[in-house]
Amino acid sequence: MFKNLNFKNSIKIKNCKLKIILLLLLCIFAYWLLPSAYAQTQPALNLTVFPATIDLTAQPGSTVTQKIRVRNNASSPIDFALATSKLSTDAKGNVVPVDTHDSYLSWISYSPGSFTARPNEWTDIIVTIKIPSTAAFGYYAAIRITPTNASIKNKTNGSMLIGQALVPLLLDVKKAGTIANIQLVSFAPTQSLYEYLPATLNITFVNKGNIHIRPQGNVFVNVGGSNNDTAVLDFNTSNGAMLPGEKRTYTATWDDGFLVKEPIIQDTMPLRDKNGNLKTQLVVHWDRLPAFRIGQYTAHLLAVYDNGTRDVPIEATVTFWVFPWKMILGSLLGIVILIFIARIWLKWYVAQEIRKQKST
């Protein structure tokens, strides 16, 4: 009997140890997950900044000022500080701040340099740029509006704020030797054959000058090189600037058609697959029935940029096809099946009529 009790007690002790070990493992696992779960619940910085970009032209030795307005859209006050970084672009053409210490960054000062943004109120900041007499050509900076360490925690829920506001500053200092020159690298559709619209045309430029440039223009689409334009497409509608040495690709999209592949929207957001690509569905626009797109199309690019004295045109032409081959093959297959069924039925009908005549 005592042996049985000792055996049962030993089993209970082992079970208790096992539960303790499992509980410790669960605590460790939860501890590892805590930082990532906490990061996911961190609120994003919610500011409205005007203007979104500062674009200035000045003379060497002058001083220029610009006002920035900042509005805190959060429900509690937040302390901010202003700083300046060099402005550059990444491989995708996105504007990004660079952590370097170029001397021209010291030309820029702010009043005030730090401030408390109250909920739903505007704060005015004066940006002053003292340009030395030796300055020339283009200078590019990013004005960073960042929550300070003293208010890094949101007073509403105690969580850390994510992000900062960036205002690109583009400064063109006029001096002899200014070069405004961009070159067309490529103009091409993303595909040579589209089953359905949209058709996307990529326009890639490189800035060979020493100041920023804003290329603009249109892409004219017509059927097989005819003189009648089927569509006129815009590019660089945001009037984005190219920095010196930058290579950037703009897109012009043609989606005016009877049959168009459009993104699948769920809860006001487009759906994406596991690779991050947009999920699409074929949409039939019955109000655009005359705009049934099929055949070879020609796209003619007409871009312009200001070189300081005149508008310089850039032109290029490409061709592509729009051919809904699945729908056409399906229609042809349906017609063949209908003809086959009609022939069988006709033979059967003739045979029935012959039998009737023989019987009478």
N, C-alpha and C positions, 0 to 999 in steps of 0.2 A: 504493500500500500504506500509506504514511504517512497519507494522507488518511483511509483506512478506520479506521486505529487511532485517529486523532484524533476521528473521528466516534463510534466506540464509547466512547472515554474520556469524551467530552462527554455521551453518553447515561447512562453510569454515574454521572457527577457530578450530572446532573439528577435521576436516580432517588434518589441518596443525599440530595440536598437535599429532595426530596419526602418521603422517609421521615422526615427530621428534623422537617420542618414538621408532618407528621401526628402524630409522637410528642409534639411540643410541644402541639398542639391537644388530644391525648388527656390529657396531664397537666393542662392547664387545666380541661378538662371534669371530670376526676376531682377536682380541687381544689374546684370549685364544688359537686360532689355530696357531698363529704366531711362538711361540717357537718350536712346533713340526715340522712345515713346514721348519723352519730355520735349525733345527737339521738334517732334511733329506737331505738338500743341502750342508751340511758340507763335505768338501773333506777329504778323508782318507789319512793318512800319507803314502808316497810312497818312501820307502827306500829299498836298497839292502845291506844286511849285510853278510860278510864272515869272518869266518866260521859261519854256522848256530848254531853249538853247539861246546863248548870247553870241551874236555875230557882230563884230565891231571892225571898223576900218579907221586907222589913225595915222598921224605923222610922227616921225622920230622926234623925241624930246617932248612930246605932249603928255597930258594927263587926261584920262577919260574915266567917266563914271557910268555905272549901270545899276538900276534898282531891281532887286529880286524880291518877290512876295512869296511867303511860305504860309500855308494854312494847315493846322493840325486837325485832322478829321477824326481823331480818337476822342474818347470820352473823359480823358484825364490829361493834365498838363505834363509836358515832356521837355527836358532840358536838352539843348542841342549846341554843338560846336561846329565851326566852319573850318575847313582845311582845303589845301590846294594840292593837286597831283598833276603830273604830266598826262596828257590825253593821247591815247593811241587806239589802234584797232586790232582785234584778234584775227585768227585765220578765216573766220566766217564773216568778217566785215563789221562786227559789232564794236561799238565804241566802248573802251574800257580804260580805267585809270591805271597808270604805271607808277610803281614805287621807285622813282628816281628823283634826284635832287638837282634838276636843271636850274641855272641861275635866274632865268626869267620868271620862275614861280615866285621869287621874292618881290617882284613888281606889284603883285596883287595883294590887297589888304581888304578887310571887311569891317563895317561898322553897323551893328555890334559884331564882335568876333564870336560871341556866344549869346544865347537867349533862351528864354522859357516860352514855349509855344503853348498857349492856352487853348482849350477845346473849341473848335469851330471859329477860331479867330485868325485874322491875317497878321503876319509880322513882316515889316519892311526891313530889308538889308541893303545897304549901299556898298557896291563893289567898286573899288578905286584901283586903277591901273596906272602906275607911273612908268612911262616908257622912256628909256634912255635915248640919247641922241645917236647912239651907235646901233640901235635896233634896226632890223630890216626883215621884210618878208613875213612869213607866217609863224605864229606861236599858238600852241594849243594846250589848254589846261582843262581839268575837271574840277569843278567846285563841289566839294563833298559836304553834305549836311548830315551829321551823324549824331545819334544819341550819346550823351556823355556818360561816364562811369557813374556819376552821382545819381542819374535817373535811368540807368540801364534797365531797371526793373519797372514794369508797368504797375502803377499804383493800384490798378483795379484788381488784378489777379496775381500779382507777384511774379509773373513769368517774364523772361527776357525778350526784348524786342529784336526782330530780325531785320537787317538791311540798313541801307542808307540811301539818301536821295543824291543823284548826280546831275549837275547842270554843265553841259559842255560849253566851254568858252573858246570861241574861234576869233583870233586877233590877226588882222592883216595890216602890217605896217608898210605903208607906201614908200618905196625907194627905188632908185634906178637899179635895174637888174632883175626886176620882178618877172617871173616866168609863169604864165598860166597855160598849161598844155596837158591835155589828156589824149590818150590813144585807145582805139577800140581793139581789144584783145580777141574777142569772139562774139558772134551773134548767131545763135542756133536754137532750134527747138529741143526740148528735152527728149523727144522721140521723133523719129522720121515718119512713123505711122501711128496715128491715133485711131482707136476704134470709135470712141465718142469724144466729144468735147468734155472738159476744157483742154485746150492746147496751151502749153506754157513755153514762152520764148525767153531765153536767158541772154542778157546783154552785159558783157564784162568789159570794164574800162580799167586803165591804170593811169594814175596821176604822175606825169613826168615833170611837173613844174615844182615850184617852191612855195606855192600858196594853195589854199583849199579851193575847190571848184565844185559847182553844183550842176551836173549835166541834166538836161531835160529834153523832152521830145515825144515822138509818137511812133507807133508801129502801125503801118497800113496793111491790112490783109485783104487780098482779092483772089478771085478764082482764076487759077492758071495764068496769072500775069496780065489779066484784063485791066482796063483803065477804071473800071467801076469798083470802088472800095466796098468790100463786104463788111468790114469792121475797122474802127480806128481805136487803137489801144494806147493808154498812157503808161509811162513808167516813171519811177521816182516821184510819185505824187506827194510824198512827204517832204520833198525838196531837201533831201539829205546831202551833206557835203562830203566830198572825198578829200582826205588829208594828203599832203605830199608823200609820194612813194606808195600810196595805198592802191590795192587792187580790189575792186568791188564788183559784184554781180547784181544787176537789177533784173526784175522779172516783169513781163507783160503777159497777162492771162486773157485768153479768148474763151468765153463761156456762154456766148449768145447763140443758142441752138435749140432745136426741137428735142433732141435727145442729149442729155447732159448727165455726167456722173458727178454727184454732189455728196459732200460729207454727211454721214449719219449723225444726227444730233440727238442727244439724250440728256435731259435736264439742262438744256441750254448750252451743253458742252459737246464738242465733236468727239466721237469715239475713236480710239486708236487700238491697233493690235499690239501684241507683245513686243514687237520691234519698234514701236512708236510711230508707225505709219498710220495715216488717216484711213478709217474704214469708209467706203463709199457705196452708193447705191445708184442705179440708173433711174433718172427722173424724166418723165415725159411731160414736156410743156406744150399742152394743146394750143395755147394762145400763140405759140411760135411755129405753127405747122409749116408755114412757108420757109422757115429757116432750117430745113433739113440739110445738114452738112454732109456732103460726100464728094470725094474727088481730090484733086491736087490743088493746093493753095500756095500762094506766094505772099511772103511777109517782107515788107520794105521798111527798114529802120531809117528814121530821120531824126538825129539827135543834134543838139546845139549846146555850146558852152561859151561863156564870156571870157575872152582872153585879155580884157582890159581896154581894148579899143573897138572890138566888134564881136558879133556872134559868129563862131566858127562852126560850120555844119559837119556832121559825120554821117555817112550813109552806108548801108549794107543791105543785101537781099538774100533770103533763104527760101527754100520750098519745103513743104511737108504734105502728108496725105491724111485725110480723114476718111476712114472706110469702115463702116459698121459690119464687118465680115460675118460675125456670128448671126446677126439678124438677117442678113442677106442670104446666107447659106440655109438658115432655118426656113426662110420664106421660099427659097427655091425647092428645098426638100418637101415642104408642104404642098407646093404646086405639083411636083412630080407625083406625090402620093395621091393627090386629088385626081390627076390625069389617069393614073393607074386604076384607081377605084372607078372612075367614069367609064373607062374602056371595058372593065369587067362587067359593070352594070349594063353597058350598051350591048355587049355580047349576049348577056343573059336575057335582056329584053328582046333582042332580035330572035334568039332561039325560042323564046316563049311565043312570039308572034308567028313564027314558022310552024310550030306545033299546033297552034290554033287554026291556021289555014289548012293544014293537012287533015285535021279532025273534022273540018267542015266540008 
